Amino acid sequence: MGSVVKGLALCATLFSFSMAQEIKAHADLINQKGEKIGTAEFLQTNSGVLIKLRAVGLPPNTELALHIHEVGKCDPPDFMSAKGHFNPYKKKHGLLNPDGPHAGDMPNVFTDSNGNLRVDVLNTFITLKPNKENSLLKEGGTALMIHHHRDDYKTDPAGDAGPRIACGVIK
């Protein structure tokens, strides 16, 4: 009986340790009026950061650019306070650019007929681990940005993605 109790205690300790090692972050997305329109959950994986994005009130039936920006600040209406794309390795913009991509470059996302967005994206260029050059949780922070147009995946510096329409500070 004692070995069963010891085994359970070991399992509980291992479970607590594995839960303590999980690294997460969160962002509340706001629109150009400063209204909350969605959330993003960031989970560290063995392959990069999984981003679970949920938003409403976006242009319906539209392909939109999704990026990580270099400063954790989202001042409406233009969100220029977030500065440019997160680019710790000083690459050119675009997933199709031979000199790219920025760490903050990601595939385009698509809204439904009601302007809702529900997507999970894995970004293999970033991390949530502290003290790493490509960490989203750096001093000054970072922001998740949705643009009004699609990213062409090659035009530097921003893929011709158009105005910034939603932003969330990653914490």
GROMACS elastic network, one bead per residue, 0.5 to 0.9 nm:
[ bonds ]
;  ai    aj funct       b0    kb
    1     4     6  0.52955   500
    1     5     6  0.65835   500
    1     6     6  0.88385   500
    2     5     6  0.52094   500
    2     6     6  0.62279   500
    2     7     6  0.85723   500
    3     7     6  0.59408   500
    3     8     6  0.85156   500
    4     8     6  0.61545   500
    4     9     6  0.85484   500
    5     8     6  0.50963   500
    5     9     6  0.61404   500
    5    10     6  0.86050   500
    6     9     6  0.50058   500
    6    10     6  0.61468   500
    6    11     6  0.86289   500
    7    10     6  0.50603   500
    7    11     6  0.61935   500
    7    12     6  0.86224   500
    8    11     6  0.50109   500
    8    12     6  0.61151   500
    8    13     6  0.85278   500
    9    12     6  0.50888   500
    9    13     6  0.61343   500
    9    14     6  0.86259   500
   10    13     6  0.50398   500
   10    14     6  0.61272   500
   10    15     6  0.85078   500
   11    14     6  0.51306   500
   11    15     6  0.60268   500
   11    16     6  0.85220   500
   12    15     6  0.50551   500
   12    16     6  0.60695   500
   12    17     6  0.85425   500
   13    16     6  0.51195   500
   13    17     6  0.61530   500
   13    18     6  0.86765   500
   14    17     6  0.50369   500
   14    18     6  0.61637   500
   14    19     6  0.85841   500
   15    18     6  0.51831   500
   15    19     6  0.61542   500
   15    20     6  0.85351   500
   16    19     6  0.51700   500
   16    20     6  0.60742   500
   16    21     6  0.87259   500
   17    20     6  0.50586   500
   17    21     6  0.63578   500
   18    21     6  0.52131   500
   18    22     6  0.67213   500
   19    22     6  0.54032   500
   19    23     6  0.88837   500
   20    23     6  0.80669   500
   22    43     6  0.78357   500
   22    44     6  0.70846   500
   22    45     6  0.87307   500
   23    42     6  0.83855   500
   23    43     6  0.62260   500
   23    44     6  0.55033   500
   23    45     6  0.85887   500
   23   128     6  0.65476   500
   23   129     6  0.72626   500
   24    41     6  0.73321   500
   24    42     6  0.54688   500
   24    44     6  0.63345   500
   24   128     6  0.71805   500
   24   171     6  0.87543   500
   25    40     6  0.84453   500
   25    41     6  0.60710   500
   25    43     6  0.67030   500
   25    44     6  0.87017   500
   25   128     6  0.75756   500
   25   136     6  0.89029   500
   25   137     6  0.82446   500
   25   170     6  0.64407   500
   25   171     6  0.53085   500
   26    39     6  0.73604   500
   26    40     6  0.57107   500
   26    42     6  0.58675   500
   26    43     6  0.88676   500
   26   168     6  0.87026   500
   26   169     6  0.80169   500
   26   170     6  0.55733   500
   26   171     6  0.53773   500
   27    38     6  0.85106   500
   27    39     6  0.56701   500
   27    40     6  0.51158   500
   27    41     6  0.66284   500
   27    42     6  0.82298   500
   27   143     6  0.79067   500
   27   144     6  0.75013   500
   27   167     6  0.86266   500
   27   168     6  0.50385   500
   27   169     6  0.53032   500
   27   171     6  0.62591   500
   28    36     6  0.67028   500
   28    37     6  0.77708   500
   28    38     6  0.59509   500
   28    40     6  0.64850   500
   28    41     6  0.89756   500
   28   167     6  0.79449   500
   28   168     6  0.51163   500
   28   169     6  0.68648   500
   28   170     6  0.79958   500
   29    34     6  0.89147   500
   29    35     6  0.82554   500
   29    36     6  0.56992   500
   29    37     6  0.57021   500
   29    39     6  0.54815   500
   29    40     6  0.73952   500
   29    54     6  0.89894   500
   29    55     6  0.75768   500
   29   144     6  0.78784   500
   29   145     6  0.83706   500
   29   166     6  0.60991   500
   29   167     6  0.50862   500
   29   169     6  0.76052   500
   30    33     6  0.76014   500
   30    34     6  0.52604   500
   30    35     6  0.50861   500
   30    37     6  0.53895   500
   30    38     6  0.69923   500
   30    39     6  0.88238   500
   30    74     6  0.81345   500
   30    76     6  0.83161   500
   30   165     6  0.84300   500
   30   166     6  0.54233   500
   30   167     6  0.55007   500
   30   168     6  0.62845   500
   31    34     6  0.52725   500
   31    35     6  0.54913   500
   31    36     6  0.65605   500
   31    37     6  0.64112   500
   31    57     6  0.84700   500
   31    58     6  0.86703   500
   31    76     6  0.74332   500
   31    77     6  0.76699   500
   31   164     6  0.89753   500
   31   165     6  0.58481   500
   31   167     6  0.67670   500
   32    35     6  0.74690   500
   32    75     6  0.85312   500
   32    76     6  0.50570   500
   32    78     6  0.65855   500
   32    79     6  0.78064   500
   32   164     6  0.81402   500
   32   165     6  0.58271   500
   32   166     6  0.64878   500
   32   167     6  0.84106   500
   33    36     6  0.89344   500
   33    76     6  0.63928   500
   33    77     6  0.61296   500
   34    37     6  0.89615   500
   34    74     6  0.89061   500
   34    75     6  0.80053   500
   34    76     6  0.59521   500
   34    77     6  0.73498   500
   34   166     6  0.89353   500
   36    39     6  0.83133   500
   36    55     6  0.89602   500
   37    54     6  0.84893   500
   37    55     6  0.54785   500
   37    56     6  0.54545   500
   37    57     6  0.65769   500
   37    58     6  0.85081   500
   37   166     6  0.81162   500
   38    53     6  0.75535   500
   38    54     6  0.53863   500
   38    56     6  0.62929   500
   38    57     6  0.89371   500
   38   117     6  0.88407   500
   38   168     6  0.87553   500
   39    52     6  0.81627   500
   39    53     6  0.60252   500
   39    54     6  0.54810   500
   39    55     6  0.64522   500
   39   168     6  0.78729   500
   40    51     6  0.64310   500
   40    52     6  0.53814   500
   40    54     6  0.62895   500
   40    55     6  0.84308   500
   40   144     6  0.83323   500
   40   168     6  0.80379   500
   40   170     6  0.84756   500
   41    50     6  0.79939   500
   41    51     6  0.56582   500
   41    52     6  0.50709   500
   41    53     6  0.66093   500
   41    54     6  0.88824   500
   41   170     6  0.89376   500
   42    49     6  0.63006   500
   42    50     6  0.56719   500
   42    52     6  0.65299   500
   42    53     6  0.87605   500
   42   128     6  0.81465   500
   42   170     6  0.84300   500
   43    48     6  0.84884   500
   43    49     6  0.54978   500
   43    50     6  0.51158   500
   43    51     6  0.65697   500
   43    52     6  0.82928   500
   43   128     6  0.77866   500
   44    47     6  0.80791   500
   44    48     6  0.61200   500
   44    50     6  0.64186   500
   44   127     6  0.65856   500
   44   128     6  0.60076   500
   44   129     6  0.78002   500
   45    48     6  0.52848   500
   45    49     6  0.57189   500
   45    50     6  0.67546   500
   45   122     6  0.89295   500
   45   127     6  0.85772   500
   46    49     6  0.82832   500
   47    50     6  0.86709   500
   47   122     6  0.80688   500
   47   123     6  0.81745   500
   47   124     6  0.58050   500
   47   125     6  0.89012   500
   48   122     6  0.65983   500
   48   123     6  0.56303   500
   48   125     6  0.65065   500
   48   126     6  0.59222   500
   48   127     6  0.58220   500
   48   128     6  0.84855   500
   49   121     6  0.82363   500
   49   122     6  0.56782   500
   49   123     6  0.53396   500
   49   124     6  0.64100   500
   49   125     6  0.81407   500
   49   126     6  0.62650   500
   49   127     6  0.58037   500
   49   128     6  0.71125   500
   50   120     6  0.68096   500
   50   121     6  0.57319   500
   50   123     6  0.64108   500
   50   124     6  0.85541   500
   51   119     6  0.81147   500
   51   120     6  0.54937   500
   51   121     6  0.51047   500
   51   122     6  0.61403   500
   51   123     6  0.76191   500
   52   118     6  0.77379   500
   52   119     6  0.61053   500
   52   121     6  0.66224   500
   52   122     6  0.88237   500
   53   117     6  0.73099   500
   53   118     6  0.58018   500
   53   119     6  0.53762   500
   53   120     6  0.60869   500
   53   121     6  0.79433   500
   54   116     6  0.76900   500
   54   117     6  0.55407   500
   54   119     6  0.66941   500
   54   120     6  0.87648   500
   55    58     6  0.74941   500
   55   115     6  0.83307   500
   55   116     6  0.57440   500
   55   118     6  0.66342   500
   56   111     6  0.87762   500
   56   114     6  0.80147   500
   56   115     6  0.58929   500
   56   117     6  0.62074   500
   56   118     6  0.88026   500
   57    60     6  0.81344   500
   57   114     6  0.76173   500
   57   115     6  0.52966   500
   57   116     6  0.63238   500
   57   117     6  0.87382   500
   58    62     6  0.84291   500
   58   111     6  0.71808   500
   58   114     6  0.80789   500
   58   116     6  0.63483   500
   58   117     6  0.76834   500
   58   148     6  0.87590   500
   58   165     6  0.81922   500
   58   166     6  0.85210   500
   59    62     6  0.60192   500
   59    63     6  0.89192   500
   59    64     6  0.88447   500
   59   111     6  0.71235   500
   59   112     6  0.87505   500
   59   113     6  0.85870   500
   59   114     6  0.79528   500
   59   115     6  0.50487   500
   59   116     6  0.82821   500
   59   148     6  0.79447   500
   60    63     6  0.89892   500
   60   110     6  0.86471   500
   60   111     6  0.56626   500
   60   112     6  0.57296   500
   60   114     6  0.52934   500
   60   116     6  0.72239   500
   61   110     6  0.68000   500
   61   111     6  0.51335   500
   61   112     6  0.50259   500
   61   114     6  0.75382   500
   61   115     6  0.66224   500
   61   116     6  0.88817   500
   62   109     6  0.82256   500
   62   110     6  0.55950   500
   62   111     6  0.53992   500
   62   112     6  0.75199   500
   62   113     6  0.84886   500
   62   115     6  0.78806   500
   62   148     6  0.86085   500
   62   149     6  0.80163   500
   62   150     6  0.82738   500
   63   108     6  0.62922   500
   63   109     6  0.56354   500
   63   111     6  0.67116   500
   63   148     6  0.83588   500
   63   149     6  0.66718   500
   63   150     6  0.53399   500
   63   151     6  0.86028   500
   64   108     6  0.54522   500
   64   109     6  0.53054   500
   64   110     6  0.61732   500
   64   111     6  0.78506   500
   64   146     6  0.66947   500
   64   147     6  0.58674   500
   64   148     6  0.58247   500
   64   149     6  0.50250   500
   64   151     6  0.70853   500
   64   161     6  0.76871   500
   65   105     6  0.88680   500
   65   106     6  0.77474   500
   65   107     6  0.71548   500
   65   109     6  0.64492   500
   65   110     6  0.89581   500
   65   145     6  0.81526   500
   65   146     6  0.57816   500
   65   147     6  0.50911   500
   65   148     6  0.70668   500
   65   149     6  0.60433   500
   65   152     6  0.86685   500
   65   159     6  0.84083   500
   65   161     6  0.59228   500
   65   162     6  0.85945   500
   66   104     6  0.85403   500
   66   105     6  0.72720   500
   66   106     6  0.59243   500
   66   107     6  0.67699   500
   66   108     6  0.58346   500
   66   109     6  0.67815   500
   66   144     6  0.74680   500
   66   145     6  0.58149   500
   66   147     6  0.64852   500
   66   150     6  0.83627   500
   66   151     6  0.78974   500
   66   161     6  0.88504   500
   67    85     6  0.67780   500
   67    86     6  0.80871   500
   67   103     6  0.89210   500
   67   104     6  0.51911   500
   67   105     6  0.52085   500
   67   106     6  0.58350   500
   67   107     6  0.84820   500
   67   108     6  0.88807   500
   67   143     6  0.83809   500
   67   144     6  0.60234   500
   67   145     6  0.52609   500
   67   146     6  0.66493   500
   67   147     6  0.81768   500
   68    71     6  0.89992   500
   68    84     6  0.86586   500
   68    85     6  0.58901   500
   68    86     6  0.56281   500
   68    87     6  0.89684   500
   68   103     6  0.77822   500
   68   105     6  0.67836   500
   68   106     6  0.81289   500
   68   136     6  0.85283   500
   68   142     6  0.68047   500
   68   143     6  0.56053   500
   68   145     6  0.59989   500
   68   146     6  0.89470   500
   69    72     6  0.76336   500
   69    82     6  0.58268   500
   69    83     6  0.64109   500
   69    84     6  0.55023   500
   69    87     6  0.83043   500
   69   104     6  0.64833   500
   69   142     6  0.56708   500
   69   143     6  0.50335   500
   69   144     6  0.62137   500
   69   145     6  0.66907   500
   70    82     6  0.61880   500
   70    83     6  0.59859   500
   70    84     6  0.58378   500
   70    85     6  0.54461   500
   70    87     6  0.72278   500
   70    88     6  0.87664   500
   70   104     6  0.82472   500
   70   136     6  0.85556   500
   70   140     6  0.83179   500
   70   141     6  0.72373   500
   70   143     6  0.66997   500
   71    74     6  0.85186   500
   71    81     6  0.72156   500
   71    83     6  0.60240   500
   71    84     6  0.79793   500
   71    85     6  0.87410   500
   71    86     6  0.79522   500
   71   139     6  0.89334   500
   71   140     6  0.58269   500
   71   141     6  0.52951   500
   71   143     6  0.60855   500
   71   169     6  0.82759   500
   72    81     6  0.82321   500
   72    82     6  0.59960   500
   72    83     6  0.89749   500
   72   139     6  0.89916   500
   72   140     6  0.59516   500
   72   144     6  0.85311   500
   72   168     6  0.79543   500
   72   170     6  0.64935   500
   72   171     6  0.83506   500
   73    79     6  0.76622   500
   73    80     6  0.86120   500
   73    81     6  0.55964   500
   73    82     6  0.50030   500
   73    83     6  0.85092   500
   73   140     6  0.83883   500
   73   141     6  0.76736   500
   73   142     6  0.73530   500
   73   143     6  0.66480   500
   73   167     6  0.85212   500
   73   168     6  0.79088   500
   73   169     6  0.59724   500
   74    77     6  0.87294   500
   74    78     6  0.84654   500
   74    79     6  0.50555   500
   74    80     6  0.75688   500
   74    81     6  0.59680   500
   74    82     6  0.58634   500
   74   143     6  0.73398   500
   74   166     6  0.86752   500
   74   167     6  0.58120   500
   74   168     6  0.64256   500
   74   169     6  0.64999   500
   75    78     6  0.69978   500
   75    80     6  0.71739   500
   75    81     6  0.58897   500
   75    82     6  0.78689   500
   75   167     6  0.85720   500
   76    79     6  0.51334   500
   76    80     6  0.81810   500
   76    81     6  0.85865   500
   76   165     6  0.89440   500
   76   166     6  0.87979   500
   76   167     6  0.85507   500
   77    80     6  0.85414   500
   77   164     6  0.84927   500
   77   165     6  0.80195   500
   78    81     6  0.80839   500
   78   163     6  0.72994   500
   78   164     6  0.60373   500
   78   165     6  0.73303   500
   78   166     6  0.89253   500
   79    82     6  0.59288   500
   79    83     6  0.80193   500
   79   145     6  0.85922   500
   79   164     6  0.64234   500
   79   165     6  0.79883   500
   79   166     6  0.79667   500
   79   167     6  0.68848   500
   80    83     6  0.54480   500
   80    84     6  0.80700   500
   80   164     6  0.80787   500
   81    84     6  0.89824   500
   82    85     6  0.84533   500
   82   142     6  0.73848   500
   82   143     6  0.64383   500
   82   144     6  0.89339   500
   82   145     6  0.85969   500
   82   167     6  0.84738   500
   82   169     6  0.86969   500
   83    86     6  0.87493   500
   84    87     6  0.82820   500
   84   157     6  0.81263   500
   84   158     6  0.79953   500
   85    93     6  0.84196   500
   85   102     6  0.69054   500
   85   103     6  0.79374   500
   85   104     6  0.57250   500
   85   105     6  0.74484   500
   85   157     6  0.80330   500
   85   158     6  0.74197   500
   86   102     6  0.64847   500
   86   103     6  0.58941   500
   86   105     6  0.80100   500
   86   134     6  0.84273   500
   86   136     6  0.85388   500
   86   142     6  0.74286   500
   86   143     6  0.86954   500
   87    90     6  0.55095   500
   87    91     6  0.66555   500
   87    92     6  0.85584   500
   87    93     6  0.87546   500
   87   101     6  0.83265   500
   87   103     6  0.52922   500
   87   104     6  0.64420   500
   87   105     6  0.87401   500
   87   134     6  0.81091   500
   88    91     6  0.80812   500
   88   102     6  0.76723   500
   88   103     6  0.69535   500
   88   133     6  0.63213   500
   88   134     6  0.59712   500
   89   102     6  0.73242   500
   89   103     6  0.75075   500
   89   133     6  0.82224   500
   89   134     6  0.80430   500
   90   100     6  0.86376   500
   90   101     6  0.89849   500
   90   102     6  0.72504   500
   91    94     6  0.89816   500
   91    99     6  0.60314   500
   91   101     6  0.57760   500
   91   102     6  0.54974   500
   91   103     6  0.83077   500
   92    97     6  0.69737   500
   92    98     6  0.82590   500
   92    99     6  0.53331   500
   92   101     6  0.57019   500
   92   102     6  0.62488   500
   92   154     6  0.82947   500
   92   155     6  0.85428   500
   92   156     6  0.60528   500
   92   157     6  0.68041   500
   93    96     6  0.85326   500
   93    97     6  0.66306   500
   93    99     6  0.77744   500
   93   100     6  0.53821   500
   93   101     6  0.50418   500
   93   102     6  0.54004   500
   93   105     6  0.72004   500
   93   153     6  0.71661   500
   93   154     6  0.60508   500
   93   155     6  0.64211   500
   93   157     6  0.52367   500
   93   158     6  0.61745   500
   93   159     6  0.67384   500
   94    98     6  0.83458   500
   94    99     6  0.82986   500
   94   100     6  0.55772   500
   94   102     6  0.68122   500
   94   105     6  0.64634   500
   94   106     6  0.84853   500
   94   151     6  0.81414   500
   94   152     6  0.75331   500
   94   155     6  0.66436   500
   94   156     6  0.71025   500
   94   157     6  0.82348   500
   94   158     6  0.77676   500
   94   159     6  0.65126   500
   95    98     6  0.82109   500
   95   100     6  0.63583   500
   95   101     6  0.51291   500
   95   102     6  0.80500   500
   95   105     6  0.68015   500
   95   106     6  0.74366   500
   95   107     6  0.79370   500
   95   152     6  0.88729   500
   95   153     6  0.50685   500
   95   154     6  0.66434   500
   96    99     6  0.86559   500
   96   100     6  0.73183   500
   96   101     6  0.75740   500
   96   152     6  0.85213   500
   96   153     6  0.53230   500
   96   154     6  0.54164   500
   97   100     6  0.50045   500
   97   101     6  0.65228   500
   97   153     6  0.68722   500
   97   155     6  0.78367   500
   97   156     6  0.86209   500
   98   101     6  0.79586   500
   98   154     6  0.85734   500
  100   103     6  0.87409   500
  100   154     6  0.82202   500
  101   104     6  0.80069   500
  101   105     6  0.63170   500
  101   125     6  0.89528   500
  101   153     6  0.85551   500
  101   154     6  0.85702   500
  102   105     6  0.52992   500
  102   106     6  0.88594   500
  102   125     6  0.82056   500
  103   106     6  0.82923   500
  103   123     6  0.80919   500
  103   124     6  0.82701   500
  103   126     6  0.60987   500
  103   134     6  0.72841   500
  104   123     6  0.80848   500
  104   125     6  0.75374   500
  104   126     6  0.75642   500
  104   144     6  0.87659   500
  105   123     6  0.82971   500
  105   125     6  0.86678   500
  105   153     6  0.82388   500
  105   158     6  0.87941   500
  106   109     6  0.89417   500
  106   121     6  0.79029   500
  106   122     6  0.84776   500
  106   123     6  0.67713   500
  106   151     6  0.88582   500
  106   153     6  0.87452   500
  107   121     6  0.79839   500
  107   151     6  0.78511   500
  107   153     6  0.81756   500
  108   150     6  0.61576   500
  108   151     6  0.63523   500
  108   152     6  0.89298   500
  108   153     6  0.89680   500
  109   117     6  0.77896   500
  109   118     6  0.88745   500
  109   119     6  0.73598   500
  109   146     6  0.89876   500
  109   150     6  0.81614   500
  110   115     6  0.89063   500
  110   116     6  0.86572   500
  110   117     6  0.67114   500
  110   118     6  0.85532   500
  110   119     6  0.84072   500
  111   114     6  0.75393   500
  111   115     6  0.52021   500
  111   116     6  0.52819   500
  111   118     6  0.78003   500
  112   115     6  0.53228   500
  112   116     6  0.54414   500
  112   117     6  0.66559   500
  112   118     6  0.88504   500
  113   116     6  0.74623   500
  114   117     6  0.89916   500
  123   126     6  0.62044   500
  123   127     6  0.85444   500
  124   127     6  0.79162   500
  125   134     6  0.72443   500
  126   133     6  0.88915   500
  126   134     6  0.51922   500
  126   135     6  0.59786   500
  126   136     6  0.68712   500
  127   130     6  0.82171   500
  127   132     6  0.75979   500
  127   133     6  0.88601   500
  127   134     6  0.59963   500
  127   136     6  0.62837   500
  127   137     6  0.83073   500
  128   132     6  0.83395   500
  128   134     6  0.82316   500
  128   135     6  0.51073   500
  128   136     6  0.55982   500
  128   137     6  0.59553   500
  128   138     6  0.88120   500
  129   132     6  0.63785   500
  129   134     6  0.86716   500
  129   135     6  0.59551   500
  129   136     6  0.81517   500
  129   137     6  0.75435   500
  130   133     6  0.87807   500
  130   135     6  0.62621   500
  130   136     6  0.84620   500
  130   137     6  0.65532   500
  130   138     6  0.71849   500
  131   134     6  0.86056   500
  131   135     6  0.69770   500
  131   137     6  0.85026   500
  131   138     6  0.73173   500
  132   135     6  0.51845   500
  132   136     6  0.88772   500
  132   138     6  0.81631   500
  133   136     6  0.88923   500
  133   138     6  0.82567   500
  134   137     6  0.88626   500
  134   138     6  0.83708   500
  135   138     6  0.58229   500
  136   139     6  0.89841   500
  136   141     6  0.65539   500
  136   142     6  0.57192   500
  136   143     6  0.83516   500
  136   170     6  0.73100   500
  136   171     6  0.85423   500
  137   140     6  0.83066   500
  137   141     6  0.56740   500
  137   142     6  0.70176   500
  137   170     6  0.74344   500
  137   171     6  0.68877   500
  138   141     6  0.52070   500
  138   142     6  0.74112   500
  139   142     6  0.87161   500
  141   169     6  0.73877   500
  141   170     6  0.67474   500
  141   171     6  0.74361   500
  142   168     6  0.87036   500
  142   169     6  0.62191   500
  142   170     6  0.57009   500
  142   171     6  0.82208   500
  143   167     6  0.66035   500
  143   168     6  0.53812   500
  143   170     6  0.52989   500
  143   171     6  0.88445   500
  144   166     6  0.81984   500
  144   167     6  0.56043   500
  144   168     6  0.51187   500
  144   169     6  0.64649   500
  144   170     6  0.67852   500
  145   164     6  0.68042   500
  145   165     6  0.76729   500
  145   166     6  0.57892   500
  145   168     6  0.66540   500
  145   169     6  0.89701   500
  146   149     6  0.87991   500
  146   163     6  0.87380   500
  146   164     6  0.60050   500
  146   165     6  0.58430   500
  146   166     6  0.50477   500
  146   167     6  0.64216   500
  147   150     6  0.73426   500
  147   151     6  0.84352   500
  147   161     6  0.58094   500
  147   162     6  0.59475   500
  147   163     6  0.55493   500
  147   165     6  0.54035   500
  147   166     6  0.70145   500
  148   161     6  0.65871   500
  148   162     6  0.55419   500
  148   163     6  0.54420   500
  148   164     6  0.61690   500
  148   165     6  0.59282   500
  148   166     6  0.87658   500
  149   160     6  0.75597   500
  149   162     6  0.53140   500
  149   163     6  0.74912   500
  149   164     6  0.89387   500
  150   153     6  0.88021   500
  150   159     6  0.79469   500
  150   160     6  0.75938   500
  150   161     6  0.52967   500
  150   162     6  0.79113   500
  151   154     6  0.80227   500
  151   155     6  0.84164   500
  151   158     6  0.74996   500
  151   160     6  0.60819   500
  151   162     6  0.85357   500
  152   155     6  0.65895   500
  152   158     6  0.87564   500
  152   159     6  0.50176   500
  152   160     6  0.64734   500
  152   161     6  0.73395   500
  153   156     6  0.87456   500
  153   158     6  0.84548   500
  153   159     6  0.55117   500
  153   160     6  0.86711   500
  154   157     6  0.85588   500
  154   158     6  0.83227   500
  154   159     6  0.57356   500
  154   160     6  0.87128   500
  155   158     6  0.63704   500
  155   160     6  0.63122   500
  156   159     6  0.59016   500
  156   160     6  0.80113   500
  157   160     6  0.81071   500
  158   161     6  0.61705   500
  158   162     6  0.83465   500
  159   162     6  0.84029   500
  161   164     6  0.82842   500
  164   167     6  0.75560   500
